[in-house]
Amino acid sequence: QLLSRPSLYHTGTCHVEDEKPKRKPAKNRTHPRASSRVVMELYLAVLIGVLLPVLGTAAAAAAADDDDRTLRIHLVPHTHDDVGWLKTPRQYYYGFNSTIQQAAVKYILDTAVAALSQNPDRTFTYVESAFFSMWWEEQTDDTKSLVKELVANGQLSFVNGGWCMHDEAATHYMGMIDQTTLGHQFLKKELGVVPRV
């Protein structure tokens, strides 16, 4: 509706009327949803502008000549649930304090396991052992058995498997090793798996 009105124009993050605003917005203040939308738009621009042409070139090369020069690209969609970036881990897990960010990791896992159990062709790749361990402790023995079956048949897999997906630029290597070890120990103990990727 807003876009169809001729008195509006698009600024990139919100719609603004040609008329004077009733009150002035605060200076140097960005709404969290506006900034996350800008980040998403940049991400999509990079994906569309860089990755897709590379994939198209790689596919064309593979079709034309399947020799040692063929570039093989593997895309692995997976979770990236921050363990304490903008909110506490419990706030992220249960979905509390949605004024900062809307996230409720518990429901991602609930939904994924339910969807996987309904269709053996579905797969799901999870990363953060911290949230998975919180979820795991709340589950019944029946659900734990179901999850073990999903892992065994390859529907549910883990990549990285660290306690969190650590930052690669600002984290000390000992922190990376420690949190990865903690996550791998949990997954090995509870599910009998250790991520290879």
Contact map, one row per residue, 1 for C-alpha under 8 A:
11111000000000000000000000000000000000000000000000000000000000000000000000000000000000000000000000000000000000000000000000000000000000000000000000000000000000000000000000000000000000000000000000000
11111001000000100000000000000000000000000000000000000000000000000000000000000000000000000000000000000000000000000000000000000000000000000000000000000000000000000000000000000000000000000000000000000
11111101110000100000000000000000000000000000000000000000000000000000000000000000000000000000000000000000000000000000000000000000000000000000000000000000000000000000000000000000000000000000000000000
11111100000000000000000000000000000000000000000000000000000000000000000000000000000000000000000000000000000000000000000000000000000000000000000000000000000000000000000000000000000000000000000000000
11111111000000000000000000000000000000000000000000000000000000000000000000000000000000000000000000000000000000000000000000000000000000000000000000000000000000000000000000000000000000000000000000000
00111111100000000000000000000000000000000000000000000000000000000000000000000000000000000000000000000000000000000000000000000000000000000000000000000000000000000000000000000000000000000000000000000
00001111100000001100000000000000000000000000000000000000000000000000000000000000000000000000000000000000000000000000000000000000000000000000000000000000000000000000000000000000000000000000000000000
01101111110000111100000000000000000000000000000000000000000000000000000000000000000000000000000000000000000000000000000000000000000000000000000000000000000000000000000000000000000000000000000000000
00100111111000111100000000000000000000000000000000000000000000000000000000000000000000000000000000000000000000000000000000000000000000000000000000000000000000000000000000000000000000000000000000000
00100001111111110000000000000000000000000000000000000000000000000000000000000000000000000000000000000000000000000000000000000000000000000000000000000000000000000000000000000000000000000000000000000
00000000111111110000000000000000000000000000000000000000000000000000000000000000000000000000000000000000000000000000000000000000000000000000000000000000000000000000000000000000000000000000000000000
00000000011111100000000000000000000000000000000000000000000000000000000000000000000000000000000000000000000000000000000000000000000000000000000000000000000000000000000000000000000000000000000000000
00000000011111100000000000000000010011000000000000000000000000000000000000000000000000000000000000000000000000000000000000000000000000000000000000000000000000000000000000000000000000000000000000000
00000000011111110000000000000000010000000000000000000000000000000000000000000000000000000000000000000000000000000000000000000000000000000000000000000000000000000000000000000000000000000000000000000
01100001111111111000000000000000000000000000000000000000000000000000000000000000000000000000000000000000000000000000000000000000000000000000000000000000000000000000000000000000000000000000000000000
00000001111001111100000000000000000000000000000000000000000000000000000000000000000000000000000000000000000000000000000000000000000000000000000000000000000000000000000000000000000000000000000000000
00000011100000111111100000000000000000000000000000000000000000000000000000000000000000000000000000000000000000000000000000000000000000000000000000000000000000000000000000000000000000000000000000000
00000011100000011111000000000000000000000000000000000000000000000000000000000000000000000000000000000000000000000000000000000000000000000000000000000000000000000000000000000000000000000000000000000
00000000000000001111100000000000000000000000000000000000000000000000000000000000000000000000000000000000000000000000000000000000000000000000000000000000000000000000000000000000000000000000000000000
00000000000000001111110000000000000000000000000000000000000000000000000000000000000000000000000000000000000000000000000000000000000000000000000000000000000000000000000000000000000000000000000000000
00000000000000001011111100000000000000000000000000000000000000000000000000000000000000000000000000000000000000000000000000000000000000000000000000000000000000000000000000000000000000000000000000000
00000000000000000001111100000000000000000000000000000000000000000000000000000000000000000000000000000000000000000000000000000000000000000000000000000000000000000000000000000000000000000000000000000
00000000000000000000111110000000000000000000000000000000000000000000000000000000000000000000000000000000000000000000000000000000000000000000000000000000000000000000000000000000000000000000000000000
00000000000000000000111111000000000000000000000000000000000000000000000000000000000000000000000000000000000000000000000000000000000000000000000000000000000000000000000000000000000000000000000000000
00000000000000000000001111100000000000000000000000000000000000000000000000000000000000000000000000000000000000000000000000000000000000000000000000000000000000000000000000000000000000000000000000000
00000000000000000000000111111000000000000000000000000000000000000000000000000000000000000000000000000000000000000000000000000000000000000000000000000000000000000000000000000000000000000000000000000
00000000000000000000000011111000000000000000000000000000000000000000000000000000000000000000000000000000000000000000000000000000000000000000000000000000000000000000000000000000000000000000000000000
00000000000000000000000001111100000000000000000000000000000000000000000000000000000000000000000000000000000000000000000000000000000000000000000000000000000000000000000000000000000000000000000000000
00000000000000000000000001111110000000000000000000000000000000000000000000000000000000000000000000000000000000000000000000000000000000000000000000000000000000000000000000000000000000000000000000000
00000000000000000000000000011111011000000000000000000000000000000000000000000000000000000000000000000000000000000000000000000000000000000000000000000000000000000000000000000000000000000000000000000
00000000000000000000000000001111111000000000000000000000000000000000000000000000000000000000000000000000000000000000000000000000000000000000000000000000000000000000000000000000000000000000000000000
00000000000000000000000000000111111100000000000000000000000000000000000000000000000000000000000000011000000000000000000000000000000000000000000000000000000000000000000000000000000000000000000000000
00000000000000000000000000000011111110000000000000000000000000000000000000000000000000000000000000000000000000000000000000000000000000000000000000000000000000000000000000000000000000000000000000000
00000000000011000000000000000111111111000000000000000000000000000000000000000000000000000000000000000000000000000000000000000000000000000000000000000000000000000000000000000000000000000000000000000
00000000000000000000000000000111111111100000000000000000000000000000000000000000000000000000000000000000000000000000000000000000000000000000000000000000000000000000000000000000000000000000000000000
00000000000000000000000000000001111111110000000000000000000000000000000000000000000000000000000000000000000000000000000000000000000000000000000000000000000000000000000000000000000000000000000000000
00000000000010000000000000000000111111111000000000000000000000000000000000000000000000000000000000000000000000000000000000000000000000000000000000000000000000000000000000000000000000000000000000000
00000000000010000000000000000000011111111100000000000000000000000000000000000000000000000000000000000000000000000000000000000000000000000000000000000000000000000000000000000000000000000000000000000
00000000000000000000000000000000001111111110000000000000000000000000000000000000000000000000000000000000000000000000000000000000000000000000000000000000000000000000000000000000000000000000000000000
00000000000000000000000000000000000111111111000000000000000000000000000000000000000000000000000000000000000000000000000000000000000000000000000000000000000000000000000000000000000000000000000000000
00000000000000000000000000000000000011111111100000000000000000000000000000000000000000000000000000000000000000000000000000000000000000000000000000000000000000000000000000000000000000000000000000000
00000000000000000000000000000000000001111111110000000000000000000000000000000000000000000000000000000000000000000000000000000000000000000000000000000000000000000000000000000000000000000000000000000
00000000000000000000000000000000000000111111111000000000000000000000000000000000000000000000000000000000000000000000000000000000000000000000000000000000000000000000000000000000000000000000000000000
00000000000000000000000000000000000000011111111100000000000000000000000000000000000000000000000000000000000000000000000000000000000000000000000000000000000000000000000000000000000000000000000000000
00000000000000000000000000000000000000001111111111000000000000000000000000000000000000000000000000000000000000000000000000000000000000000000000000000000000000000000000000000000000000000000000000000
00000000000000000000000000000000000000000111111111100000000000000000000000000000000000000000000000000000000000000000000000000000000000000000000000000000000000000000000000000000000000000000000000000
00000000000000000000000000000000000000000011111111110000000000000000000000000000000000000000000000000000000000000000000000000000000000000000000000000000000000000000000000000000000000000000000000000
00000000000000000000000000000000000000000001111111111000000000000000000000000000000000000000000000000000000000000000000000000000000000000000000000000000000000000000000000000000000000000000000000000
00000000000000000000000000000000000000000000111111111000000000000000000000000000000000000000000000000000000000000000000000000000000000000000000000000000000000000000000000000000000000000000000000000
00000000000000000000000000000000000000000000111111111100000000000000000000000000000000000000000000000000000000000000000000000000000000000000000000000000000000000000000000000000000000000000000000000
00000000000000000000000000000000000000000000011111111110000000000000000000000000000000000000000000000000000000000000000000000000000000000000000000000000000000000000000000000000000000000000000000000
00000000000000000000000000000000000000000000001111111111000000000000000000000000000000000000000000000000000000000000000000000000000000000000000000000000000000000000000000000000000000000000000000000
00000000000000000000000000000000000000000000000111111111100000000000000000000000000000000000000000000000000000000000000000000000000000000000000000000000000000000000000000000000000000000000000000000
00000000000000000000000000000000000000000000000001111111110000000000000000000000000000000000000000000000000000000000000000000000000000000000000000000000000000000000000000000000000000000000000000000
00000000000000000000000000000000000000000000000000111111111000000000000010000000000000000000000000000000000000000000000000000000000000000000000000000000000000000000000000000000000000000000000000000
00000000000000000000000000000000000000000000000000011111111100000000000000000000000000000000000000000000000000000000000000000000000000000000000000000000000000000000000000000000000000000000000000000
00000000000000000000000000000000000000000000000000001111111110000000000000000000000000000000000000000000000000000000000000000000000000000000000000000000000000000000000000000000000000000000000000000
00000000000000000000000000000000000000000000000000000111111111000000011110000000000000000000000000000000000000000000000000000000000000000000000000000000000000000000000000000000000000000000000000000
00000000000000000000000000000000000000000000000000000011111111100000000000000000000000000000000000000000000000000000000000000000000000000000000000000000000000000000000000000000000000000000000000000
00000000000000000000000000000000000000000000000000000001111111110000000000000000000000000000000000000000000000000000000000000000000000000000000000000000000000000000000000000000000000000000000000000
00000000000000000000000000000000000000000000000000000000111111111100011000000000000000000000000000000000000000000000000000000000000000000000000000000000000000000000000000000000000000000000000000000
00000000000000000000000000000000000000000000000000000000011111111110011000000000000000000000000000000000000000000000000000000000000000000000000000000000000000000000000000000000000000000000000000000
00000000000000000000000000000000000000000000000000000000001111111100000000000000000000000000000000000000000000000000000000000000000000000000000000000000000000000000000000000000000000000000000000000
00000000000000000000000000000000000000000000000000000000000111111100000000000000000000000000000000000000000000000000000000000000000000000000000000000000000000000000000000000000000000000000000000000
00000000000000000000000000000000000000000000000000000000000011111110010000000000000000000000000000000000000000000000000000000000000000000000000000000000000000000000000000000000000000000000000000000
00000000000000000000000000000000000000000000000000000000000011111111110000000000000000000000000000000000000000000000000000000000000000000000000000000000000000000000000000000000000000000000000000000
00000000000000000000000000000000000000000000000000000000000001001111110000000000000000000000000000000000000000000000000000000000000000000000000000000000000000000000000000000000000000000000000000000
00000000000000000000000000000000000000000000000000000000000000000111110000000000000000000000000000000000000000000000000000000000000000000000000000000000000000000000000000000000000000000000000000000
00000000000000000000000000000000000000000000000000000000000000000111111000000000000000000000000000000000000000000000000000000000000000000000000000000000000000000000000000000000000000000000000000000
00000000000000000000000000000000000000000000000000000000010011001111111100000000000000000000000000000000000000000000000000000000000000000000000000000000000000000000000000000000000000000000000000000
00000000000000000000000000000000000000000000000000000000010011000000111110000000000000000000000000000000000000000000000000000000000000000000000000000000000000000000000000000000000000000000000000000
00000000000000000000000000000000000000000000000000000000010000000000011111000000000000000000000000000000000000000000000000000000000000000000000000000000000000000000000000000000000000000000000000000
00000000000000000000000000000000000000000000000000000010010000000000001111100000000000000000000000000000000000000000000000000000000000000000000000000000000000000000000000000000000000000000000000000
00000000000000000000000000000000000000000000000000000000000000000000000111110000000000000000000000000000000000000000000000000000000000000000000000000000000000000000000000000000000000000000000000000
00000000000000000000000000000000000000000000000000000000000000000000000011111000000000000000000000000000000000000000000000000000000000000000000000000000000000000000000000000000000000000000000000000
00000000000000000000000000000000000000000000000000000000000000000000000001111100000000000000000000000000000000000000000000000000000000000000000000000000000000000000000000000000000000000000000000000
00000000000000000000000000000000000000000000000000000000000000000000000000111110000000000000000000000000000000000000000000001000000000000000000000000000000000000000000000000000000000000000000000000
00000000000000000000000000000000000000000000000000000000000000000000000000011111000000000000000000000000000000000000000000011110000000000000000000000000000000100000000000000000000000000000000000000
00000000000000000000000000000000000000000000000000000000000000000000000000001111100000000000000000000000000000000000000000001111000000000000000000000000000000000000000000000000000000000000000000000
00000000000000000000000000000000000000000000000000000000000000000000000000000111110000000000000000000000000000000000000000000011000000000000000000000000000000000000100000000000000000000000000000000
00000000000000000000000000000000000000000000000000000000000000000000000000000011111000000000000000000000100000000000000000000011000000000000000000000000000000000000000000000000000000000000000000000
00000000000000000000000000000000000000000000000000000000000000000000000000000001111110001001000000000000000000000000000000000000000000000000000000000000000000000001100000000000000000000000000000000
00000000000000000000000000000000000000000000000000000000000000000000000000000000111110011001000000000000000000000000000000000001011000000000000000000000000000000001100000000000000000000000000000000
00000000000000000000000000000000000000000000000000000000000000000000000000000000011111111001000000000000000000000000000000000000000000000000000000000000000000000000000000000000000000000000000000000
00000000000000000000000000000000000000000000000000000000000000000000000000000000011111110000000000000000000000000000000000000000000000000000000000000000000000000000000000000000000000000000000000000
00000000000000000000000000000000000000000000000000000000000000000000000000000000000111110000000000011000000000000000000000000000000000000000000000000000000000000000000000000000000000000000000000000
00000000000000000000000000000000000000000000000000000000000000000000000000000000000111111011000010011000000000000000000000000000000000000000000000000000000000000000000000000000000000000000000000000
00000000000000000000000000000000000000000000000000000000000000000000000000000000001111111111000000000000000000000000000000000000000000000000000000000000000000000000000000000000000000000000000000000
00000000000000000000000000000000000000000000000000000000000000000000000000000000011100111111100000000000000000000000000000000000001000000000000000000000000000000000000000000000000000000000000000000
00000000000000000000000000000000000000000000000000000000000000000000000000000000000000011111111100000000000000000000000000000000000000000000000000000000000000000000000000000000000000000000000000000
00000000000000000000000000000000000000000000000000000000000000000000000000000000000000111111111110000001000000000000000000000000000000000000000000000000000000000000000000000000000000000000000000000
00000000000000000000000000000000000000000000000000000000000000000000000000000000011100111111111100000011100000000000000000000000000000000000000000000000000000000000000000000000000000000000000000000
00000000000000000000000000000000000000000000000000000000000000000000000000000000000000001111111100000011110000000000000000000000001000000000000000000000000000000000000000000000000000000000000000000
00000000000000000000000000000000000000000000000000000000000000000000000000000000000000000111111100000011110000000000000000000000000000000000000000000000000000000000000000000000000000000000000000000
00000000000000000000000000000000000000000000000000000000000000000000000000000000000000000111111111000111100000000000000000000000000000000000000000000000000000000000000000000000000000000000000000000
00000000000000000000000000000000000000000000000000000000000000000000000000000000000000000111111111000011000000000000000000000000000000000000000000000000000000000000000000000000000000000000000000000
00000000000000000000000000000000000000000000000000000000000000000000000000000000000000100010001111111100000000000000000000000000000000000000000000000000000000000000000000000000000000000000000000000
00000000000000000000000000000000000000000000000000000000000000000000000000000000000000000000001111111110000000000000000000000000000000000000000000000000000000000000000000000000000000000000000000000
00000000000000000000000000000000000000000000000000000000000000000000000000000000000000000000000011111100000000000000000000000000000000000000000000000000000000000000000000000000000000000000000000000
00000000000000000000000000000001000000000000000000000000000000000000000000000000000001100000000011111100000000000000000000000000000000000000000000000000000000000000000000000000000000000000000000000
00000000000000000000000000000001000000000000000000000000000000000000000000000000000001100000000011111110000000000000000000000000000000000000000000000000000000000000000000000000000000000000000000000
00000000000000000000000000000000000000000000000000000000000000000000000000000000000000000000001011111111000000000000000000000000000000000000000000000000000000000000000000000000000000000000000000000
00000000000000000000000000000000000000000000000000000000000000000000000000000000000000000001111101001111100000000000000000000000000000000000000000000000000000000000000000000000000000000000000000000
00000000000000000000000000000000000000000000000000000000000000000000000000000000000000000011111100000111111100000000000000000000000000000000000000000000000000000000000000000000000000000000000000000
00000000000000000000000000000000000000000000000000000000000000000000000000000000100000000001111000000011111110000000000000000000001000000000000000000000000000000000000000000000000000000000000000000
00000000000000000000000000000000000000000000000000000000000000000000000000000000000000000000110000000001111111000000000000000000001000100000000000000000000000000000000000000000000000000000000000000
00000000000000000000000000000000000000000000000000000000000000000000000000000000000000000000000000000001111111100000000000000000000000000000000000000000000000000000000000000000000000000000000000000
00000000000000000000000000000000000000000000000000000000000000000000000000000000000000000000000000000001111111110000000000000000000000000000000000000000000000000000000000000000000000000000000000000
00000000000000000000000000000000000000000000000000000000000000000000000000000000000000000000000000000000111111111000000000000000000100100000000000000000000000000000000000000000000000000000000000000
00000000000000000000000000000000000000000000000000000000000000000000000000000000000000000000000000000000011111111100000000000000000000000000000000000000000000000000000000000000000000000000000000000
00000000000000000000000000000000000000000000000000000000000000000000000000000000000000000000000000000000001111111110000000000000000000000000000000000000000000000000000000000000000000000000000000000
00000000000000000000000000000000000000000000000000000000000000000000000000000000000000000000000000000000000111111111000000010000000000000000000000000000000000000000000000000000000000000000000000000
00000000000000000000000000000000000000000000000000000000000000000000000000000000000000000000000000000000000011111111100000000000000000000000000000100000000000000000000000000000000000000000000000000
00000000000000000000000000000000000000000000000000000000000000000000000000000000000000000000000000000000000001111111110000000000000000000000000000000000000000000000000000000000000000000000000000000
00000000000000000000000000000000000000000000000000000000000000000000000000000000000000000000000000000000000000111111111001000000000000000000000000000000000000000000000000000000000000000000000000000
00000000000000000000000000000000000000000000000000000000000000000000000000000000000000000000000000000000000000011111111111110000000000000000000000000100001100000000000000000000000000000000000000000
00000000000000000000000000000000000000000000000000000000000000000000000000000000000000000000000000000000000000001111111100000000000000000000000001000100000000000000000000000000000000000000000000000
00000000000000000000000000000000000000000000000000000000000000000000000000000000000000000000000000000000000000000111111100000000000000000000000000000000000000000000000000000000000000000000000000000
00000000000000000000000000000000000000000000000000000000000000000000000000000000000000000000000000000000000000000011111111000000000000000000000000000000000000000000000000000000000000000000000000000
00000000000000000000000000000000000000000000000000000000000000000000000000000000000000000000000000000000000000000001111111100000000000000000000000000000001000000000000000000000000000000000000000000
00000000000000000000000000000000000000000000000000000000000000000000000000000000000000000000000000000000000000000001001111100000000000000000000000000000001000000000000000000000000000000000000000000
00000000000000000000000000000000000000000000000000000000000000000000000000000000000000000000000000000000000000000011001111110000000000000000000000000000001000000000000000000000000000000000000000000
00000000000000000000000000000000000000000000000000000000000000000000000000000000000000000000000000000000000000000001000111111000000000000000000000000000011110000000000000000000000000000000000000000
00000000000000000000000000000000000000000000000000000000000000000000000000000100000000000000000000000000000000010001000001111100000000000000000000000000001110000000000000000000000000000000000000000
00000000000000000000000000000000000000000000000000000000000000000000000000001110000000000000000000000000000000000000000000111110000000000000000000000000000111100000000000000000000000000000000000000
00000000000000000000000000000000000000000000000000000000000000000000000000000110000000000000000000000000000000000000000000011111000000000000000000000000000111101000000000000000000000000000000000000
00000000000000000000000000000000000000000000000000000000000000000000000000000111100000000000000000000000000000000000000000001111100000000000000000000000000001111101100000000000000000000000000000000
00000000000000000000000000000000000000000000000000000000000000000000000000000011101000000000000000000000000000000000000000000111111100000000000000000000000000011111100000000000000000100000000000000
00000000000000000000000000000000000000000000000000000000000000000000000000000000000000000000000000000000000000000000000000000011111110000000000000000000000000001111000000000000000000110110000000000
00000000000000000000000000000000000000000000000000000000000000000000000000000000001000000000000000000000000000000000000000000001111111000000000000000000000000000111000000000000000000100000000000000
00000000000000000000000000000000000000000000000000000000000000000000000000000000001000001000100000000000110000000000000000000001111111100000000000000000000000000000000000000000000000000000000000000
00000000000000000000000000000000000000000000000000000000000000000000000000000000000000000000000000000000000010000000000000000001111111110000000000000000000000000000000000000000000000000000000000000
00000000000000000000000000000000000000000000000000000000000000000000000000000000000000000000000000000000000000000000000000000000111111111000000000000000000000000000000000000000000000000100000000000
00000000000000000000000000000000000000000000000000000000000000000000000000000000000000000000000000000000000000000000000000000000011111111100000000000000000000000000000000000000000000000000000000000
00000000000000000000000000000000000000000000000000000000000000000000000000000000000000000000000000000000010010000000000000000000001111111110000000000000000000000000000000000000000000000000000000000
00000000000000000000000000000000000000000000000000000000000000000000000000000000000000000000000000000000000000000000000000000000000111111110000100000000000000000000000000000000000000000000000000000
00000000000000000000000000000000000000000000000000000000000000000000000000000000000000000000000000000000000000000000000000000000000011111110000000000000000000000000000000000000000000000000000000000
00000000000000000000000000000000000000000000000000000000000000000000000000000000000000000000000000000000000000000000000000000000000001111111000000000000000000000000000000000000000000000000000000000
00000000000000000000000000000000000000000000000000000000000000000000000000000000000000000000000000000000000000000000000000000000000000111111111100000000000000000000000000000000000000000000000000000
00000000000000000000000000000000000000000000000000000000000000000000000000000000000000000000000000000000000000000000000000000000000000000111111100000000000000000000000000000000000000000000000000000
00000000000000000000000000000000000000000000000000000000000000000000000000000000000000000000000000000000000000000000000000000000000000000011111110000000000000000000000000000000000000000000000000000
00000000000000000000000000000000000000000000000000000000000000000000000000000000000000000000000000000000000000000000000000000000000000000011111111000000000000000000000000000000000000000000000000000
00000000000000000000000000000000000000000000000000000000000000000000000000000000000000000000000000000000000000000000000000000000000000000011111111100000000000000000000000000000000000000000000000000
00000000000000000000000000000000000000000000000000000000000000000000000000000000000000000000000000000000000000000000000000000000000000010011111111110000000000000000000000000000000000000000000000000
00000000000000000000000000000000000000000000000000000000000000000000000000000000000000000000000000000000000000000000000000000000000000000000111111111000000000000000000000000000000000000000000000000
00000000000000000000000000000000000000000000000000000000000000000000000000000000000000000000000000000000000000000000100000000000000000000000011111111100000000000000000000000000000000000000000000000
00000000000000000000000000000000000000000000000000000000000000000000000000000000000000000000000000000000000000001000000000000000000000000000001111111110000100000000000000000000000000000000000000000
00000000000000000000000000000000000000000000000000000000000000000000000000000000000000000000000000000000000000000000000000000000000000000000000111111111000000000000000000000000000000000000001000000
00000000000000000000000000000000000000000000000000000000000000000000000000000000000000000000000000000000000000000000000000000000000000000000000011111111100000000000000000000000000000000000000000000
00000000000000000000000000000000000000000000000000000000000000000000000000000000000000000000000000000000000000000001100000000000000000000000000001111111111100000000000000000000000000000000000000000
00000000000000000000000000000000000000000000000000000000000000000000000000000000000000000000000000000000000000000000000000000000000000000000000000111111111110000000000000000000000000000000001000000
00000000000000000000000000000000000000000000000000000000000000000000000000000000000000000000000000000000000000000000000000000000000000000000000000011111111000000000000000000000000000000000000000000
00000000000000000000000000000000000000000000000000000000000000000000000000000000000000000000000000000000000000000000000000000000000000000000000000001111111100000000000000000000000000000000000000000
00000000000000000000000000000000000000000000000000000000000000000000000000000000000000000000000000000000000000000000000000100000000000000000000000000111111110000000000000000000000000000000000000000
00000000000000000000000000000000000000000000000000000000000000000000000000000000000000000000000000000000000000000001000111110000000000000000000000000111111110000000000000000000000000000000000000000
00000000000000000000000000000000000000000000000000000000000000000000000000000000000000000000000000000000000000000001000000111100000000000000000000100110111111000000000000000000000000000000000000000
00000000000000000000000000000000000000000000000000000000000000000000000000000000000000000000000000000000000000000000000000111100000000000000000000000010011111100000000000000000000000000000000000100
00000000000000000000000000000000000000000000000000000000000000000000000000000000000000000000000000000000000000000000000000001110000000000000000000000000000111111000000000000000000000000000000001100
00000000000000000000000000000000000000000000000000000000000000000000000000000100000000000000000000000000000000000000000000001110000000000000000000000000000011111000000000000000000000000000000000111
00000000000000000000000000000000000000000000000000000000000000000000000000000000000000000000000000000000000000000000000000000011000000000000000000000000000001111100100000000000000100000000000000111
00000000000000000000000000000000000000000000000000000000000000000000000000000000000000000000000000000000000000000000000000000111100000000000000000000000000001111111000000000000000100110010000001100
00000000000000000000000000000000000000000000000000000000000000000000000000000000000000000000000000000000000000000000000000000011110000000000000000000000000000011111110000000000001111110000000000000
00000000000000000000000000000000000000000000000000000000000000000000000000000000000000000000000000000000000000000000000000000001110000000000000000000000000000001111100000000000001111110000000000000
00000000000000000000000000000000000000000000000000000000000000000000000000000000011000000000000000000000000000000000000000000011110000000000000000000000000000001111110000000000001100100000000000000
00000000000000000000000000000000000000000000000000000000000000000000000000000001011000000000000000000000000000000000000000000011000000000000000000000000000000010111111000000000000000000000000000000
00000000000000000000000000000000000000000000000000000000000000000000000000000000000000000000000000000000000000000000000000000000000000000000000000000000000000000101111100100001000000000000000000000
00000000000000000000000000000000000000000000000000000000000000000000000000000000000000000000000000000000000000000000000000000000000000000000000000000000000000000000111111100000000000000000000000000
00000000000000000000000000000000000000000000000000000000000000000000000000000000000000000000000000000000000000000000000000000000000000000000000000000000000000000000011111100000000000000000000000000
00000000000000000000000000000000000000000000000000000000000000000000000000000000000000000000000000000000000000000000000000000000000000000000000000000000000000000000001111100000000000000000000000000
00000000000000000000000000000000000000000000000000000000000000000000000000000000000000000000000000000000000000000000000000000000000000000000000000000000000000000000001111110000000000000000000000000
00000000000000000000000000000000000000000000000000000000000000000000000000000000000000000000000000000000000000000000000000000000000000000000000000000000000000000000011111111011000000000000000000000
00000000000000000000000000000000000000000000000000000000000000000000000000000000000000000000000000000000000000000000000000000000000000000000000000000000000000000000000001111111000000000000000000000
00000000000000000000000000000000000000000000000000000000000000000000000000000000000000000000000000000000000000000000000000000000000000000000000000000000000000000000000000111111100000000000000000000
00000000000000000000000000000000000000000000000000000000000000000000000000000000000000000000000000000000000000000000000000000000000000000000000000000000000000000000000000011111110000000000000000000
00000000000000000000000000000000000000000000000000000000000000000000000000000000000000000000000000000000000000000000000000000000000000000000000000000000000000000000000000111111111000000000000000000
00000000000000000000000000000000000000000000000000000000000000000000000000000000000000000000000000000000000000000000000000000000000000000000000000000000000000000000010000111111111100000000000000000
00000000000000000000000000000000000000000000000000000000000000000000000000000000000000000000000000000000000000000000000000000000000000000000000000000000000000000000000000001111111110000000000000000
00000000000000000000000000000000000000000000000000000000000000000000000000000000000000000000000000000000000000000000000000000000000000000000000000000000000000000000000000000111111111000000000000000
00000000000000000000000000000000000000000000000000000000000000000000000000000000000000000000000000000000000000000000000000000000000000000000000000000000000000000111000000000011111111100000000000000
00000000000000000000000000000000000000000000000000000000000000000000000000000000000000000000000000000000000000000000000000000000000000000000000000000000000000011111000000000001111111110000000000000
00000000000000000000000000000000000000000000000000000000000000000000000000000000000000000000000000000000000000000000000000000000000000000000000000000000000000000110000000000000111111111000000000000
00000000000000000000000000000000000000000000000000000000000000000000000000000000000000000000000000000000000000000000000000000000000000000000000000000000000000000110000000000000011111111100000000000
00000000000000000000000000000000000000000000000000000000000000000000000000000000000000000000000000000000000000000000000000000001110000000000000000000000000000001111000000000000001111111110000000000
00000000000000000000000000000000000000000000000000000000000000000000000000000000000000000000000000000000000000000000000000000000100000000000000000000000000000001110000000000000000111111111000001100
00000000000000000000000000000000000000000000000000000000000000000000000000000000000000000000000000000000000000000000000000000000000000000000000000000000000000000000000000000000000011111111100001000
00000000000000000000000000000000000000000000000000000000000000000000000000000000000000000000000000000000000000000000000000000000100010000000000000000000000000000000000000000000000001111111110000000
00000000000000000000000000000000000000000000000000000000000000000000000000000000000000000000000000000000000000000000000000000000100000000000000000000000000000001000000000000000000000111111111111000
00000000000000000000000000000000000000000000000000000000000000000000000000000000000000000000000000000000000000000000000000000000000000000000000000000000000000000000000000000000000000011111111111000
00000000000000000000000000000000000000000000000000000000000000000000000000000000000000000000000000000000000000000000000000000000000000000000000000000000000000000000000000000000000000001111111100000
00000000000000000000000000000000000000000000000000000000000000000000000000000000000000000000000000000000000000000000000000000000000000000000000000000000000000000000000000000000000000000111111100000
00000000000000000000000000000000000000000000000000000000000000000000000000000000000000000000000000000000000000000000000000000000000000000000000000010010000000000000000000000000000000000011111110000
00000000000000000000000000000000000000000000000000000000000000000000000000000000000000000000000000000000000000000000000000000000000000000000000000000000000000000000000000000000000000000011111111000
00000000000000000000000000000000000000000000000000000000000000000000000000000000000000000000000000000000000000000000000000000000000000000000000000000000000000000000000000000000000000000011001111100
00000000000000000000000000000000000000000000000000000000000000000000000000000000000000000000000000000000000000000000000000000000000000000000000000000000000001001000000000000000000000011011000111110
00000000000000000000000000000000000000000000000000000000000000000000000000000000000000000000000000000000000000000000000000000000000000000000000000000000000011111000000000000000000000010000000011111
00000000000000000000000000000000000000000000000000000000000000000000000000000000000000000000000000000000000000000000000000000000000000000000000000000000000000110000000000000000000000000000000001111
00000000000000000000000000000000000000000000000000000000000000000000000000000000000000000000000000000000000000000000000000000000000000000000000000000000000000110000000000000000000000000000000000111
